Amino acid sequence: MIQLFHQLLSYTLGFFRLIFKSQFLVMKNSFYLFSVLIALFFACSEKNPNSETIDPIQELEFEVVDSLIVDVLSELIVLDYHSRKDQYLMKERRGNGIYLIDGAGVILSQPELVGEGPNQVSVIWEGRFFGAEHYIFKEMSATMDFHVFDSGFQKVEKIPGAAIGLNAIFLSFYRQTFTVWEGNGKPFMIGEEVNSYNPGDVDSGKTDGDFYNQVKSGFFYDLNADSISYLNLYPNAWEPKKSNRWIGESFPYLAFDAQLQRAAVLPPLGDQLFLYDLEDGQLTNEQVVELSHPDRNQSIPDLSRENLLYPSFSDVKNFGEYQLAIFYTAIPEEVYSQFRAKNENYTQDPEWGKVIAQYRKPRFIVIKDGKQIGILNELPVAGNVNLGLADGTLLIKAAAGEVERDDNLFYKIRLK
């Protein structure tokens, strides 16, 4: 009996030891797993731009996801992309040629749209797909009219432009200044037009900044009603407008997301992006996004200061749920002063071009959900941001490179 008792006691103690050891191992393993999860959480918080806690100047990574080669000798730029048709509308950068290209780079059509004929436009600068079967092109003229063509590139309509006089022309190969879309079966257009006012009516405002309250350099078109209304694109919270300080025209850039009915407005000077809702043809619910970058450490300059000495913004693009603000770095003042001291026509000096290439570098700021989520100092491929696409990709026109190409190369890049 005593021997049986001892044996039973031994089994019981062994059983409890096993339970204790198992619980200890479970607790130990649980603690280890918990520690790993915590570490992963903080690592993701530091690197994931979608995280709640982000560093606005963290360096983001983009990757190449696709490419497109178009076998045309002339240099081309993309005017627009039709996602359902997988087609590109392209234009010669320094010529008059218009091309319709499919997703494989095959030329579908090459209409002769530029000229003085009844089915032509004298000078085309921009163009868009217009619905499923039409195209619309903006004419460079005193009134900046729009010309609508059908699927066979036959002109069907001329729409009066938003300009009332030719005050200024800003040439940019990779910008789109207007957007057309259909809502509830009705066609609309929104855009920017720096020639939408008479300078004589607002010159007095240039002394105290009231110019920013008077000038409406944006427009909204109800195309069915043939009704146009003008929009003041100078944000109320923009520092020069708030302080009534004149720093030059500084016409804001406009990018519009037709699907979300959301507009992004970016003044060239300052460190703010502004987001709006489009409601009844007006921009409402102004939201301010503060922008920062290590290469943007200057306050807004006075009018007398040379623009190249300031990192001015040059464009804003929508791509999917993101916005991309683009600027160029400033030329050091001492370098600029040296060239200025040599000759008043310093811009004609061959060495000046080298200075521009050395110091004026593109930089990029990425915004999502009304917040800056990071920066990009260099594209994954050499080139220019040509277009932002609704699927969250950016279309890059590849740089010419040292070896001359006999075709046109484009890349699609996406945020990793």
C-alpha positions as CSV (number, residue, x, y, z in Angstrom):
1,M,0.0,0.0,0.0
2,I,2.8,2.5,0.9
3,Q,4.6,1.5,-2.3
4,L,1.4,2.2,-4.3
5,F,1.0,5.5,-2.6
6,H,4.5,6.6,-3.4
7,Q,4.1,5.5,-7.0
8,L,0.8,7.5,-7.3
9,L,2.4,10.6,-5.7
10,S,5.3,10.3,-8.2
11,Y,2.9,10.2,-11.1
12,T,0.9,13.1,-9.8
13,L,4.0,15.3,-9.3
14,G,5.2,14.4,-12.7
15,F,1.9,15.4,-14.2
16,F,2.0,18.8,-12.5
17,R,5.6,19.4,-13.6
18,L,4.5,18.6,-17.2
19,I,1.6,21.1,-17.0
20,F,3.8,23.8,-15.4
21,K,6.5,23.2,-18.1
22,S,3.9,23.3,-20.9
23,Q,2.3,26.5,-19.5
24,F,5.8,28.1,-19.2
25,L,6.6,27.2,-22.8
26,V,3.3,28.5,-24.0
27,M,3.9,31.8,-22.0
28,K,7.4,32.0,-23.3
29,N,6.4,31.4,-26.9
30,S,3.5,33.8,-26.6
31,F,5.8,36.5,-25.2
32,Y,8.3,35.9,-28.1
33,L,5.5,36.1,-30.7
34,F,4.1,39.3,-29.0
35,S,7.6,40.8,-29.2
36,V,7.9,40.0,-32.9
37,L,4.5,41.5,-33.7
38,I,5.4,44.7,-31.8
39,A,8.6,45.0,-33.7
40,L,6.9,44.4,-37.0
41,F,4.2,47.0,-36.1
42,F,6.8,49.7,-35.5
43,A,8.8,48.8,-38.6
44,C,5.7,49.0,-40.7
45,S,4.7,52.3,-39.1
46,E,8.1,53.7,-40.1
47,K,8.0,52.6,-43.7
48,N,4.4,52.1,-44.7
49,P,3.0,55.3,-46.2
50,N,-0.6,54.1,-45.4
51,S,0.2,54.0,-41.7
52,E,-1.5,56.4,-39.3
53,T,1.9,57.5,-37.9
54,I,4.0,58.6,-40.8
55,D,7.1,60.7,-41.4
56,P,6.0,63.3,-44.1
57,I,9.6,63.5,-45.5
58,Q,10.3,59.8,-45.5
59,E,11.8,58.7,-48.9
60,L,9.2,56.7,-50.8
61,E,10.0,54.0,-53.3
62,F,8.4,53.6,-56.7
63,E,8.9,50.7,-59.0
64,V,8.5,50.2,-62.8
65,V,5.5,48.0,-63.5
66,D,5.2,48.3,-67.3
67,S,6.6,50.0,-70.4
68,L,5.3,51.2,-73.7
69,I,7.3,51.6,-76.9
70,V,5.9,53.6,-79.8
71,D,7.8,53.2,-83.1
72,V,7.7,56.9,-84.2
73,L,10.9,58.9,-84.9
74,S,9.5,62.2,-83.7
75,E,9.4,62.8,-80.0
76,L,5.9,62.2,-78.6
77,I,4.1,63.2,-75.4
78,V,1.0,61.7,-74.0
79,L,-2.1,64.0,-73.9
80,D,-4.5,61.5,-72.4
81,Y,-5.3,57.8,-71.7
82,H,-8.6,56.0,-72.1
83,S,-8.6,53.1,-69.6
84,R,-11.6,51.2,-71.0
85,K,-10.2,51.2,-74.5
86,D,-6.5,51.0,-73.4
87,Q,-5.7,53.7,-75.9
88,Y,-3.4,56.7,-75.7
89,L,-3.8,60.1,-77.4
90,M,-0.4,61.5,-78.2
91,K,1.1,64.6,-79.9
92,E,4.5,65.5,-81.3
93,R,6.3,67.6,-78.8
94,R,7.7,70.0,-81.4
95,G,5.5,69.2,-84.3
96,N,1.9,69.1,-85.3
97,G,1.3,65.3,-85.5
98,I,-1.5,63.7,-83.5
99,Y,-1.5,60.0,-82.9
100,L,-3.9,57.5,-81.5
101,I,-2.0,54.6,-80.0
102,D,-3.2,51.3,-78.5
103,G,-1.9,49.7,-75.3
104,A,0.7,47.7,-77.3
105,G,2.2,50.8,-78.9
106,V,0.6,50.2,-82.3
107,I,-0.5,53.3,-84.2
108,L,-4.3,53.2,-84.8
109,S,-4.7,56.5,-86.4
110,Q,-2.6,59.6,-87.4
111,P,-5.1,62.3,-88.4
112,E,-4.0,65.5,-89.9
113,L,-5.8,67.9,-87.5
114,V,-3.5,70.9,-87.5
115,G,-4.0,73.4,-90.3
116,E,-6.4,76.0,-91.7
117,G,-9.0,73.6,-93.2
118,P,-12.6,73.3,-92.1
119,N,-11.8,70.0,-90.3
120,Q,-8.6,71.3,-88.7
121,V,-7.3,73.5,-85.8
122,S,-4.7,76.1,-86.5
123,V,-2.5,75.3,-83.4
124,I,-3.2,72.4,-81.0
125,W,-1.6,72.4,-77.6
126,E,-3.7,70.0,-75.5
127,G,-6.2,67.2,-76.2
128,R,-8.4,64.7,-74.3
129,F,-10.6,61.8,-74.9
130,F,-14.2,63.0,-74.6
131,G,-16.5,60.3,-73.6
132,A,-16.4,57.0,-75.4
133,E,-16.4,58.2,-79.0
134,H,-15.1,61.7,-79.1
135,Y,-11.9,63.8,-78.8
136,I,-11.5,67.4,-77.7
137,F,-8.5,69.7,-78.5
138,K,-7.6,73.1,-77.1
139,E,-6.6,75.6,-79.6
140,M,-3.8,78.1,-78.9
141,S,-5.4,81.4,-79.8
142,A,-6.6,84.6,-78.3
143,T,-9.8,82.9,-77.1
144,M,-8.4,79.4,-76.4
145,D,-11.4,77.6,-78.1
146,F,-12.1,73.9,-77.9
147,H,-12.7,71.7,-80.9
148,V,-14.6,68.4,-80.7
149,F,-14.0,65.6,-83.1
150,D,-15.9,62.3,-83.6
151,S,-14.4,58.8,-83.6
152,G,-13.3,59.3,-87.2
153,F,-11.6,62.6,-86.4
154,Q,-14.3,64.7,-88.1
155,K,-14.9,68.0,-86.4
156,V,-18.4,68.2,-85.0
157,E,-18.3,71.2,-82.7
158,K,-16.4,74.3,-81.7
159,I,-16.7,75.5,-78.1
160,P,-15.8,79.1,-77.2
161,G,-12.8,79.2,-74.9
162,A,-12.5,80.7,-71.4
163,A,-9.9,83.3,-72.5
164,I,-11.0,86.9,-73.1
165,G,-7.6,88.2,-74.2
166,L,-4.1,86.9,-74.7
167,N,-2.2,88.1,-71.6
168,A,0.3,85.3,-71.1
169,I,1.2,81.9,-72.4
170,F,2.9,79.3,-70.2
171,L,4.4,76.4,-72.2
172,S,4.6,73.1,-70.5
173,F,4.8,69.8,-72.4
174,Y,3.6,67.6,-69.6
175,R,0.7,69.5,-68.1
176,Q,-3.0,69.1,-68.6
177,T,-5.0,72.3,-67.9
178,F,-8.5,71.0,-68.4
179,T,-10.6,67.9,-67.8
180,V,-13.8,66.8,-69.5
181,W,-16.3,64.2,-68.2
182,E,-19.9,63.1,-68.2
183,G,-22.1,63.2,-65.1
184,N,-25.7,61.8,-65.2
185,G,-25.4,61.8,-69.0
186,K,-24.4,65.5,-69.2
187,P,-21.0,66.8,-70.4
188,F,-18.9,69.1,-68.2
189,M,-15.5,70.7,-68.3
190,I,-13.3,72.3,-65.6
191,G,-9.8,73.9,-66.1
192,E,-7.5,76.7,-65.6
193,E,-7.1,79.7,-67.9
194,V,-4.6,82.4,-67.1
195,N,-6.1,84.6,-69.9
196,S,-9.6,84.7,-68.3
197,Y,-9.4,88.4,-67.2
198,N,-8.7,91.8,-68.5
199,P,-5.4,93.1,-67.0
200,G,-6.6,96.7,-67.1
201,D,-9.3,95.8,-64.6
202,V,-7.0,94.5,-61.9
203,D,-3.7,96.3,-62.3
204,S,-4.4,98.4,-59.2
205,G,-4.6,95.2,-57.2
206,K,-1.0,94.4,-57.9
207,T,0.2,96.9,-55.3
208,D,-1.5,95.3,-52.3
209,G,-2.4,91.8,-53.2
210,D,-6.1,92.4,-53.9
211,F,-5.3,90.8,-57.3
212,Y,-5.8,87.4,-55.6
213,N,-9.4,88.3,-54.7
214,Q,-10.3,89.7,-58.1
215,V,-8.8,87.3,-60.7
216,K,-10.6,84.1,-61.5
217,S,-8.1,81.9,-63.5
218,G,-10.3,78.8,-63.3
219,F,-13.5,77.9,-65.1
220,F,-16.4,75.4,-65.0
221,Y,-18.3,74.7,-68.2
222,D,-21.8,73.1,-68.4
223,L,-21.5,72.1,-72.0
224,N,-25.1,71.2,-72.6
225,A,-26.3,74.6,-71.3
226,D,-23.4,76.3,-73.0
227,S,-22.8,78.0,-69.7
228,I,-19.4,79.0,-68.3
229,S,-18.6,80.2,-64.8
230,Y,-15.2,81.4,-63.6
231,L,-13.5,80.2,-60.5
232,N,-11.1,82.0,-58.2
233,L,-8.2,79.5,-57.8
234,Y,-6.3,81.5,-55.2
235,P,-7.1,79.7,-52.0
236,N,-8.4,81.7,-49.0
237,A,-5.8,80.1,-46.7
238,W,-2.8,80.8,-49.1
239,E,-0.5,83.1,-47.2
240,P,-0.1,85.9,-49.7
241,K,-3.9,86.2,-50.1
242,K,-4.5,86.0,-46.3
243,S,-1.9,88.8,-45.7
244,N,-2.9,90.8,-48.8
245,R,0.7,90.6,-50.0
246,W,1.6,91.0,-53.7
247,I,4.2,88.5,-54.9
248,G,3.3,88.3,-58.6
249,E,0.6,86.5,-60.5
250,S,1.6,83.0,-59.3
251,F,-1.3,81.4,-61.2
252,P,-2.3,78.2,-59.3
253,Y,-2.3,74.8,-61.0
254,L,-5.4,72.7,-61.0
255,A,-5.8,68.9,-61.2
256,F,-9.3,67.4,-61.2
257,D,-10.5,63.9,-60.4
258,A,-13.7,63.5,-62.3
259,Q,-14.7,60.2,-60.5
260,L,-14.4,61.7,-57.0
261,Q,-15.4,65.2,-58.1
262,R,-12.3,66.4,-56.2
263,A,-9.9,69.2,-57.2
264,A,-6.3,69.8,-56.1
265,V,-5.0,73.3,-56.4
266,L,-1.3,74.2,-56.1
267,P,0.1,77.7,-56.2
268,P,3.7,77.8,-57.5
269,L,4.9,79.8,-54.5
270,G,4.4,78.7,-50.9
271,D,4.3,75.3,-49.2
272,Q,0.6,74.4,-49.3
273,L,-1.7,72.2,-51.5
274,F,-5.4,72.8,-51.4
275,L,-8.1,70.2,-51.9
276,Y,-11.8,71.0,-52.8
277,D,-15.1,69.3,-53.6
278,L,-16.9,70.4,-56.7
279,E,-20.5,71.2,-55.9
280,D,-22.9,72.9,-58.3
281,G,-20.0,74.2,-60.4
282,Q,-18.2,75.7,-57.5
283,L,-15.1,74.7,-55.5
284,T,-16.1,74.1,-51.8
285,N,-14.8,72.8,-48.5
286,E,-11.3,74.1,-48.8
287,Q,-8.8,71.7,-47.1
288,V,-5.2,72.8,-46.6
289,V,-2.3,70.3,-46.9
290,E,1.0,71.6,-45.5
291,L,3.9,70.5,-47.7
292,S,7.6,70.0,-46.7
293,H,10.8,68.8,-48.2
294,P,14.5,69.1,-47.1
295,D,15.1,71.1,-50.3
296,R,12.3,73.6,-49.5
297,N,13.7,75.7,-46.7
298,Q,12.8,79.2,-48.0
299,S,10.0,81.6,-47.2
300,I,7.9,83.0,-50.1
301,P,10.2,85.5,-51.9
302,D,9.6,89.1,-52.7
303,L,8.6,90.0,-56.2
304,S,12.1,91.4,-56.9
305,R,13.8,88.1,-56.2
306,E,14.8,85.9,-59.2
307,N,12.4,82.9,-59.5
308,L,15.3,80.5,-60.1
309,L,16.5,81.1,-56.6
310,Y,13.3,79.7,-55.2
311,P,12.1,76.0,-55.4
312,S,8.9,76.8,-57.2
313,F,6.2,74.2,-57.9
314,S,5.7,73.3,-61.5
315,D,2.7,70.9,-61.5
316,V,0.3,68.8,-59.6
317,K,-1.1,65.5,-60.8
318,N,-3.7,63.0,-59.5
319,F,-2.8,59.3,-59.7
320,G,-5.4,57.0,-58.2
321,E,-5.9,58.0,-54.6
322,Y,-2.8,60.1,-54.5
323,Q,-1.6,63.6,-55.6
324,L,1.9,64.4,-56.7
325,A,3.3,67.9,-56.2
326,I,6.4,68.6,-58.4
327,F,8.9,71.3,-57.9
328,Y,12.5,72.1,-59.0
329,T,15.3,72.9,-56.6
330,A,16.7,76.4,-56.4
331,I,20.0,77.6,-57.9
332,P,22.4,78.8,-55.2
333,E,22.4,82.6,-55.0
334,E,26.2,82.9,-55.2
335,V,26.2,80.8,-58.5
336,Y,23.5,83.0,-60.0
337,S,25.3,86.2,-58.9
338,Q,28.5,85.1,-60.6
339,F,26.8,84.6,-63.9
340,R,24.8,87.8,-63.6
341,A,28.1,89.7,-62.9
342,K,29.6,88.4,-66.2
343,N,27.0,89.5,-68.6
344,E,23.4,90.7,-68.6
345,N,22.7,88.1,-71.3
346,Y,23.9,85.3,-69.1
347,T,21.1,83.0,-70.2
348,Q,22.8,82.9,-73.6
349,D,26.0,81.6,-72.1
350,P,26.5,77.9,-72.9
351,E,27.7,77.3,-69.4
352,W,24.4,78.6,-68.0
353,G,22.6,75.5,-69.4
354,K,25.0,73.3,-67.4
355,V,24.2,75.3,-64.3
356,I,20.5,74.7,-64.8
357,A,21.1,71.0,-65.3
358,Q,23.3,70.8,-62.2
359,Y,21.1,72.7,-59.8
360,R,17.5,72.6,-61.0
361,K,16.5,69.1,-60.1
362,P,12.9,67.8,-60.0
363,R,11.6,66.7,-56.6
364,F,8.3,65.1,-55.7
365,I,5.9,65.3,-52.8
366,V,3.2,62.6,-52.4
367,I,-0.1,63.3,-50.8
368,K,-2.9,60.9,-49.8
369,D,-6.2,61.5,-47.9
370,G,-5.3,65.1,-47.3
371,K,-1.9,64.4,-45.8
372,Q,1.7,64.4,-47.0
373,I,2.9,60.8,-46.8
374,G,6.5,61.1,-48.2
375,I,8.8,62.4,-50.8
376,L,10.7,61.2,-53.8
377,N,14.0,62.7,-54.8
378,E,14.6,60.7,-57.9
379,L,12.4,58.7,-60.2
380,P,13.3,55.0,-60.6
381,V,14.0,55.7,-64.3
382,A,15.3,58.8,-66.0
383,G,12.6,60.9,-67.5
384,N,9.6,63.3,-66.9
385,V,6.3,62.6,-65.3
386,N,3.9,62.9,-68.2
387,L,0.6,61.7,-66.8
388,G,-1.1,60.4,-63.7
389,L,-3.5,57.5,-64.2
390,A,-6.6,56.5,-62.3
391,D,-5.1,53.1,-61.5
392,G,-2.5,54.7,-59.2
393,T,0.4,54.6,-61.7
394,L,2.4,57.5,-63.2
395,L,3.4,57.5,-66.8
396,I,7.0,58.6,-67.3
397,K,8.4,59.8,-70.7
398,A,11.8,58.3,-70.8
399,A,14.8,60.7,-71.1
400,A,16.5,60.8,-74.4
401,G,19.8,59.4,-73.0
402,E,23.2,59.5,-74.5
403,V,22.2,57.2,-77.4
404,E,19.7,58.7,-79.7
405,R,16.5,56.6,-80.0
406,D,14.4,56.1,-83.1
407,D,11.3,55.4,-81.1
408,N,9.5,56.7,-78.0
409,L,9.8,54.9,-74.6
410,F,7.3,55.3,-71.7
411,Y,7.4,53.7,-68.3
412,K,4.6,53.1,-65.8
413,I,5.7,53.3,-62.2
414,R,3.8,52.6,-59.0
415,L,4.4,53.3,-55.3
416,K,5.7,50.1,-53.6
